[in-house]
């Protein structure tokens, strides 16, 4: 299997950038409300370490661990690590996460852990989720990203059964084929995986429970889903719950994030029209000299603050 870094630059996908911006905005707010001091960041840095840079700059996290599944990825990640405090380990998450917990002091410090898979939900990912929500230290924040590409879950008629096989009893018997079509599958998976995480934490009897904080389906060339939340210490649960319940919380969205691919000139032109309480119209876009679909205009106006301010030139 080709490693994801051979085909994807995670830094430049617009909807991914929006999702990342929403995640780190949320993480910053969580860190202001509950004690995540001296946290450890755990993830899949690949060769780009984009999220690791954000964790260091925004959350002031120094100690970080990147898990790389194959030997080439491990060597390249080791070469490209952006800070000396990043430890790169080789292996599957299910093999190496227990080792991370055994690093001196890491079991007593909150984790910000983002397992950002590029593959579809499968049994191995589900097992990783179960391990994390059971074993991560108190006041940890956990996030999981996976593909919601329809074909990976079988034919439409078989998808409810496949999802039920993965997630168990949280999947209702009446889950319909319509909820598993191309357009609806990302939001369906986001909802059901969030329910699964809540159920697993309840079974583990964690004192602070699981507080959902992130539910972010998004679409660039493929549909993806990010879900996650807080595993608070018992005394921090009320503060975390109040934060996420606030109307200003943006980590949970009701529709798929689909940021339009745009040139720097287009972005700069539209940004000059914002912010405004009125909705941008397609007629106004055309007056400015180019065009976008209505849904792209809505998405830009909603998420423009999170869009990248750069472009990748492919020769």
C-alpha positions in Angstrom: 0.0 0.0 0.0 1.3 3.5 -0.9 2.0 5.6 2.2 -0.3 8.6 2.4 2.6 11.1 2.3 3.4 9.9 -1.3 0.1 11.2 -2.6 -1.2 13.8 -0.1 0.2 17.0 1.2 -2.0 17.5 4.3 -1.0 21.2 4.5 -2.9 22.4 1.5 -6.4 20.8 1.2 -8.9 23.6 1.9 -11.6 21.6 3.8 -8.9 19.8 5.8 -7.5 23.2 6.6 -10.9 24.4 7.8 -11.3 21.2 9.9 -7.8 21.7 11.4 -8.6 25.3 12.2 -11.8 24.4 14.0 -10.0 21.6 15.9 -7.2 23.8 17.2 -9.5 26.7 18.0 -11.5 24.2 20.1 -8.4 22.7 21.7 -7.2 26.2 22.7 -10.6 26.9 24.3 -10.5 23.6 26.1 -7.0 24.3 27.5 -8.3 27.6 28.9 -11.1 25.8 30.8 -9.6 22.6 32.1 -6.2 21.6 33.3 -4.3 20.2 30.4 -1.0 21.7 31.6 2.1 19.7 30.6 0.1 17.8 28.0 1.6 15.3 25.6 0.7 15.3 21.9 0.3 12.0 20.2 -0.5 11.5 16.5 0.6 10.5 13.0 3.1 13.2 12.0 3.9 11.8 8.6 6.7 13.8 6.9 4.8 17.1 7.2 4.1 17.4 11.0 1.4 20.0 10.3 -0.7 19.2 13.3 2.4 18.9 15.5 3.5 22.5 14.6 0.0 23.7 15.5 0.1 21.8 18.8 3.4 23.4 19.7 2.5 27.0 18.6 -1.1 27.1 19.8 -1.2 24.8 22.8 2.4 25.2 23.9 3.0 21.5 23.9 6.6 20.4 23.8 6.6 16.7 24.3 5.2 14.9 21.2 5.1 11.4 19.8 4.6 10.5 16.2 3.6 6.9 15.3 4.7 5.7 11.8 3.4 2.4 10.5 6.2 1.5 8.0 10.0 1.7 7.9 10.3 4.2 5.1 7.7 6.5 6.7 9.6 6.1 10.0 12.9 7.1 8.5 11.5 10.0 6.6 9.5 11.3 9.6 12.6 11.0 11.8 14.5 13.0 9.2 11.8 15.6 8.8 10.8 16.1 12.4 10.4 19.8 13.0 11.2 19.9 16.8 13.8 18.0 18.8 11.1 17.1 21.4 9.2 15.0 18.9 9.8 11.2 19.4 9.1 9.1 16.3 8.2 5.5 16.9 7.7 2.8 14.3 4.7 0.4 14.2 1.0 0.3 14.2 -0.9 2.4 16.7 -2.3 -0.7 18.5 1.2 -1.9 19.1 2.9 1.4 20.1 0.2 3.2 22.1 0.8 1.0 25.2 4.5 1.8 24.9 3.7 5.5 24.8 1.8 5.2 28.0 4.8 3.6 29.6 7.1 6.5 28.8 8.3 8.0 32.1 5.5 10.3 33.4 3.2 10.1 30.4 0.5 8.1 32.2 0.1 11.0 34.7 -0.1 13.8 32.0 -3.1 14.7 29.8 -2.8 13.6 26.2 -4.0 15.5 23.2 -4.2 12.6 20.8 -5.2 12.8 17.2 -5.2 9.6 15.3 -5.6 10.9 11.8 -6.1 7.9 9.5 -6.5 8.2 5.8 -8.3 4.9 5.5 -11.9 3.9 6.1 -13.2 2.8 9.5 -12.3 -0.8 10.1 -11.8 -3.2 12.9 -8.2 -2.1 13.7 -9.3 1.6 13.9 -12.2 0.7 16.2 -9.8 -1.2 18.4 -7.5 1.8 18.6 -10.4 4.0 19.5 -11.4 1.6 22.3 -7.9 1.5 23.7 -7.5 5.3 23.7 -10.8 6.1 25.4 -10.2 3.4 28.0 -6.5 4.2 28.7 -5.8 7.9 28.0 -5.1 9.8 31.2 -7.7 12.1 32.8 -8.2 15.5 31.1 -7.1 14.1 27.8 -8.6 15.2 24.5 -9.0 12.5 21.9 -9.7 12.9 18.2 -10.0 10.4 15.4 -10.2 11.0 11.6 -11.1 8.4 9.0 -12.4 8.2 5.5 -16.1 8.1 4.7 -15.7 7.1 1.1 -18.8 5.1 0.3 -17.2 2.2 -1.6 -15.0 1.3 1.4 -18.2 0.3 3.3 -19.6 -2.0 0.6 -22.7 -1.6 -1.6 -25.4 0.7 -0.3 -27.7 -2.2 0.6 -24.9 -3.8 2.7 -23.6 -0.6 4.4 -25.9 -0.6 7.5 -24.8 -4.2 8.2 -21.1 -3.3 7.8 -21.4 -0.3 10.1 -23.3 -2.4 12.7 -20.5 -5.0 12.5 -17.9 -2.4 13.3 -19.7 -0.3 15.9 -22.1 -2.8 17.5 -25.2 -2.0 19.5 -25.0 1.8 19.1 -26.1 1.3 15.5 -29.9 1.2 15.4 -31.6 -1.7 13.7 -33.6 0.8 11.6 -30.4 2.4 10.1 -31.6 2.9 6.5 -29.9 2.7 3.2 -30.7 6.3 2.6 -28.6 7.3 5.6 -25.6 5.4 4.1 -25.7 6.9 0.6 -22.7 9.0 -0.7 -24.2 12.3 0.4 -25.3 11.2 3.9 -22.7 8.6 4.9 -20.2 11.1 6.4 -22.7 12.7 8.8 -24.1 9.2 9.6 -20.7 7.9 10.5 -19.8 11.0 12.5 -23.0 10.6 14.6 -22.6 6.8 15.1 -18.9 6.9 16.0 -19.5 9.6 18.5 -22.2 7.4 20.1 -19.8 4.5 20.0 -17.1 6.5 21.9 -19.7 7.6 24.5 -20.7 3.9 25.0 -17.2 2.7 25.3 -16.3 5.3 27.9 -19.5 4.4 29.9 -18.5 0.7 29.8 -15.0 1.7 31.1 -16.7 3.6 33.9 -14.4 6.6 33.6 -15.3 9.1 36.4 -15.6 12.1 34.2 -17.3 10.3 31.3 -16.9 11.4 27.6 -17.9 14.9 26.5 -18.3 15.1 22.7 -16.5 18.2 21.5 -15.8 17.5 17.8 -18.0 16.2 15.0 -16.6 17.4 11.7 -17.4 15.7 8.4 -15.5 17.4 5.5 -14.9 16.9 1.8 -11.9 17.7 -0.4 -11.3 15.0 -3.0 -12.7 12.4 -0.7 -15.1 12.5 2.2 -13.6 12.4 5.7 -14.8 12.5 9.3 -13.2 13.8 12.4 -14.8 13.0 15.8 -13.6 13.4 19.3 -14.1 14.8 22.8 -12.8 15.3 26.3 -12.1 12.6 28.8 -12.2 15.0 31.9 -11.2 14.2 35.4 -14.3 14.1 37.5 -13.9 17.6 38.8 -13.5 19.1 35.3 -16.5 17.5 33.7 -18.9 20.4 34.4 -16.6 23.0 32.9 -15.9 20.9 29.8 -19.6 20.3 29.3 -20.5 23.9 29.7 -17.8 24.9 27.2 -19.1 22.6 24.5 -22.8 23.6 25.2 -22.0 27.3 24.6 -23.4 28.7 21.4 -20.0 29.9 20.4 -18.6 26.4 20.3 -17.8 25.5 16.6 -16.4 22.0 16.9 -19.6 20.3 16.1 -21.2 21.1 12.7 -24.5 20.0 11.2 -23.4 19.6 7.5 -20.3 18.6 5.6 -17.6 21.1 5.4 -16.8 21.7 1.7 -14.5 24.6 1.3 -14.1 25.6 -2.4 -10.7 25.3 -4.0 -9.8 28.8 -4.8 -6.8 30.8 -6.1 -5.0 33.3 -3.9 -6.5 36.1 -5.9 -10.1 34.8 -5.5 -9.6 34.4 -1.8 -8.2 37.9 -1.4 -11.0 39.4 -3.5 -13.7 37.7 -1.4 -12.0 38.4 1.9 -12.1 42.1 1.0 -15.9 41.8 1.1 -16.0 40.3 4.6 -17.0 40.3 7.4 -20.6 41.3 6.7 -23.9 40.5 8.2 -25.4 40.1 4.8 -24.9 37.0 2.7 -22.6 37.1 -0.2 -24.5 36.4 -3.4 -23.6 34.7 -6.6 -24.5 37.9 -8.5 -21.9 39.8 -6.4 -19.3 37.2 -7.1 -19.9 37.6 -10.8 -19.6 41.4 -10.4 -16.2 40.8 -8.9 -15.1 39.0 -12.1 -15.5 35.2 -11.4 -18.0 32.7 -10.3 -18.8 30.1 -7.6 -21.7 27.8 -6.8 -24.1 28.9 -4.1 -23.0 26.2 -1.7 -19.3 27.2 -2.2 -20.2 30.8 -1.5 -21.9 29.8 1.8 -19.0 27.7 2.8 -16.5 30.4 2.1 -18.4 33.0 4.1 -18.7 30.6 7.0 -15.2 29.3 7.1 -12.9 31.9 5.3 -11.0 32.6 8.5 -9.7 29.0 8.4 -8.7 28.7 4.8 -5.0 28.5 3.9 -3.4 31.7 2.6 -1.1 29.9 0.2 -1.3 27.7 -2.9 0.5 24.6 -4.2 1.8 24.8 -7.7 2.0 21.4 -9.4 4.4 21.3 -12.3 
